[in-house]
Amino acid sequence: MPTPLAGERIRALRHLLGLTQEQLAEAAGVGQSRISEIERGRLAATDDVIDAIVAATATPRRFFEVIPPDVPLATLRFRKYATARRSEAKQVKALFDEAYRITSELMCKAGYGGPALPFATTDVSNDDIEDLAAQTRESLQIGGHGPMMHVTRACERAGIAVVPLTLPGEEDEAQKVDHFGISYWAAPHEPALIAFFTGGPGDRQRFTLAHELGHLVLHSRRRVVADPEGEAHRFAGALLLPRKRAVEALSAPVVLTDLARLKATWGISIQALIMRGWHLGLIDDARKKSLFIQLGARGWKRNEPVHVGHEEPILVRKLLASFYGSHMSDMKIADEVGLHAMTLRSMAPKSSAA
């Protein structure tokens, strides 16, 4: 039986699949005006309408029966290109909502409380960001000032779900999606989620996760922030390369080959290392400009040297296996949680080592 929120779920499904009302209506054989009236709450979603949409989109019926948690758009921070389309943003938001619905339910069933992260409640200075990054390393049990060997695993050990995302209906997603990551932490006792889009080098993935951790720490309790992306960038650099080590590594004049060696040790891109040095006043404006010009001349802005491996999340897949059994197929699990099997597999991939 459809819930009173079935109209909202139909809208969510359209956004998730990147469909207009006209496209969904045509696929399901339902009048566009009827779809519109249902989404607006002026008509009830009858079983025959839901059945038609289920058949047309291969969506589990349970999708229309669940009541998802509210994730207000204003509370989300997106790491994305400036060229990201509004339609894509709606699709990303819908996908993230489903990821949060599923992961928060799994985390709560498993007895996870909120992560023991520090969080800012008032305006922060650059020194405050450095200190909060150091406190975050402590809360993630990263010893000393050394490299974070596995950012994903550190988050998962701390009770932060990490999920890779792929937009339904897209091929070669790494080349087409203009978003990097998105995160949400409603309250200290609530589950937290970091999502990232797959593709690109491993150092970008690691920086995106660190950047989203910055949003959780710096912006979950602060709604009005002048430059949230700049703060999160600074936090990510401080988390991945603590100030003490940055001063040791970047105080003397460095060249690109020096930065490439540092990248191999710390898992941070050459460009992020340049910015880290600049943020700390170790690299001046002229030197920063020169280094970026050299990067462009060598073609390293798009394809940096030194391979950094991708990190695989495992927590959500383990929780699914724990509650649904390791031998249940993804198709059956997807029916249980109310999501397309391909989308569920993208959120909880099986380990490549399995």
N, C-alpha and C positions, 0 to 999 in steps of 0.2 A: 504494500500500500504506500503510495507516495506520501512524503511528509509535507507539512505546510510550507516547507522551504524548498519544495521541488522546483519552483520557478527560479530561485537563486541557483540551484544546482544545475539547471539547464543552462543558465547564463555562464556559470563556472565551466561547464563542459565546453561550451562554444569557445570561450577564451582559451581553455586548455588545448583545444584542437585547432585554434586559429580560424574558426568559422564565423561567418556573418549569420544573422538570423535567416537571411534568404537562402544561404547555402545549406544550413541545417534543415530548413523547411523543405527544400527541394529533395535532399537526401532521404528525409523521413517520410515524405509524402504528406506533410501537415502544412496547413496554410501559414504563411509568414505572419499574418495578423494574429493568428491564434498563438503562435510562439511568443509574439510580442506581448500580448495580453497576459499570458501565463507568467512571463518574466516580470511583468509589472505588478503581479499579484491580483490582477483584476479577474482572472479566470483560474479555476483549479486545474491542476495537471492531472488528467484522468489516466487510468491504467492504459488505455489504448494509445494515448500520446507517448507515454513513457516507453511502452513496448515498441512503438515505431522508432523512437530515438535509439533505444537499446540495439535494435536490429540494424539500424543504419550505421551506427558508429562503433559497434562491437564493444559497447561499454557495459561492464557488469551492472546488473540492476541495483545492487547494493549502493552504488555511487549516488543514487537518487534518494536513498533511505537514510543516509548518515546526516548528522548535524555537525558540521565542522566547527572547530574553534575559530573565534574571530581574530583575525590578524590585520589590524588596521593598517592601511597603506602608509599613513603618516609615520608609523613606527619603524618602517623598513628603510634600510639604506642599501642602495644598489651600487656595486662597483661595475661600471659599464663605460663603453665608448660614448663620446658626445653624439655620435651618429645613430645611436640606438633609437629605433622607431617606437612610437607610442603603442602601436598594435603589438609589437614584440614585448613591450613592458607589461601589457595586460596578460599576455600568454605566460610570461615569466612569473608574474604574481600568482596566477591561477595554479601553475605547476608547484610553486613554493607552498601555497596554501595546502595542497594535497600532501606534499612531503611533510609539512608540519603536522597535519592531521594524523598521519600514520605514525611518524616517529614519536610524537608526544604521547600517543596512546601506548605504543610499545614501551617507551621509557617509564611511564607511570605504572604500567603493569609489572615491569621488572623492578620497581621500587626505587628508581632513580629520583632524587630530589634535584633541586637546582644546582648548577656547578658552583664550586666555592671560589668564584672569581672576584677580584676587587672590582669596584665600579665607582665611577665619578658621579657626583650629584650636583656639582657646581662648576663654574668655568675653570678650565685647566690651562696652565702655562706649559711651555715646552719642557721645563724641568719636571712638572707634574706628570706629563706623558711618559718621560723617561722612567720616573719612579713607578708609575702604574704598570709599565711594561716589565720592570724588574719584579714587581709583586706578582704579576701574572706568571712569569717564569717559575716563581716559587710555588704558586698554587698548582701549576702543571707538573711540579716535581722535576723541573729541569735543573740539574745540579750546576752550581757555579756560573761561570760566564761563557761556557763553551757552546759549540754549535747545537742547534736543535736537530737531532738526527732524523726525527719523523714527526712533523707538525701534526699530521692527521692522528697518529696514534696517541700523541700527548693530549689532544683534545678529547678523544674517545675515552681514554683512561680517566679523564676528569669529568666524564658524564655529559659531554657535549656531542650530540649526534652530528655526523658529517656525511653529507650525501652528494654524489655527483648528479647532475641534471642534464637531460637532453630534451629539447623541445619536440613533442610529437609531430610527426609529419615532415621532419627535416632530414636530409641526408648530408653527410659530411658536416656535422654540426659545428665542429671547431672553426670552420671557415665562415659560417653564416651568422652565428649568434654574437651580438655586440655587447653581451653581458659577461662579466667574470664571476661575480659572487653576490650572495645575498644572505642575510642572517637575521635572527630574531630571538629575543629573550624577554619574555613578558614581565617576569617578576623574579626576585631572588630564589623563591622556592619552586619556580616553574622550570620545565625542560628548556634547553637552548638548542638551537639548530643553526648550523652553518652549511650552506649549499654552494656548490661551485659548478661552473660549466666546464666540461671536459675539453681536451684539446689544448694545443700549445705546449710549451716546454714545462718541465717539472718545476723549474725555479719560479715560473709565473704562478703555478698552482700553489706552491708553498707561500708565496707572498700574498696571494689572494686569501688564503686561510688566515694568515697572520693579520692581514688588513681587516677581515671580518671579525676576528677576535677583538681587534681594536674597536670596532663598532659596538660589540657587546659590552666591553669594559667602559668605553668613553661615552656612549650615546644611548644606552638602554634606559637610563634614568634622566637624561638631558634631552629635551625635545627641541629646544631652540638653540642651534649651534651655527655660528657664522661660517665655518669651513670644516664640516665633518669629514670630507674626503682627505683634506690636508692633514687633519689630526690623525686619521686612521693610517695614512701613509707613514707618518712619523712614528706612530706606535709600532707598525709592522717592522720598520727598520730597527727600532730599538729592541724589539722582541727577538728578532733573528740575529742581530749583531749588537750586543750590549755596548754601552758607551765605553767602558773600560777597554774592551777589545778593539773597538773602532779607533780609539785614540792611538793604541799601540800600532794598529795596522795602517792607518791613514794619515798620521801626523807628518811623516816624511813625504816629499813629492812622489806621486805614484804615476806609473804609465799603464797602458792597457794590459800589458802582459802581467803586471803585478796584480791588477784587478781580476784577471782571469784565474790566477792562482788562488786568490781569495775566494772567488766563486766556487772553485772546486772544494774548498774546505767548508765553507759556510752555507752552500746551497742557495746563494742569493745572486741575482743577475748583476752583471757589470753595471747596468744603468742604475739599479737600486743601490749599489755600493757607492756610486758617484753621488747620488742624492743623499745617502746617509752621511758621507763626509761633508757635503755642503750644509746639511742641516746642523751639524755639530761645529761648523766654522773651521773645519780642517781642510776643506777645499774651497777656495774663493771663487767669485763669480767668473773671473777670466779663465781660471783653470777648468771649471765646470764646463764652460762653453767650448773650450778647446777639446776636452775629452769627448764631448758629444759630437763635435765636428769630425773627430777622428773615427768615432764609432760609425757615423754615417758614411764616411769615405771608404771604410772597409766592408760596408754592408752588414755590420754587426747590430744595427738597431733592430732589424727584423730577425736575424739569425746569428745569435751570439755563439761564440765557441764555448766549449766545456759542457758536456751533457750532465744534466741533473735529472735523475729518475723520477717518474711519477709515483705518487703515494696512493695506496689503495685503502679506502675505508672498509672496515669489517664489522663494526658494531651492529648496524641495522640488520645486516644479513644474519648475524648470530642471534639477534633477538627474534627475527622471523622464524628461524629454525627452532628456537627454544619454545615458541608458542604454537607453531603450526606443524612442527616435525621436520626433520632434515630431509625426509623422503617425499614430502608433499610437493607436487609440481608448482612452478611459479604461476601457472594458469589457475590452479585451484586456490592458491594463496591470494592471487589478485581478485578472484571472485569474492573471497572472504572479506578483504579489506576495501573492496569497491574501487578498483583502479585497473586500468589497462595493464596487461601482463608486461608489455614492452616497457611501459613507463616505470612499473615497479622494478623490473630488472635493471633499469638504468639507475634507479635510486639505491638499489641494494645489489650491486653486482657480485657474482661469485668470484672468489679470489682466483687470480690467474695461476696461483701456485697449487690450487686444489686439483 
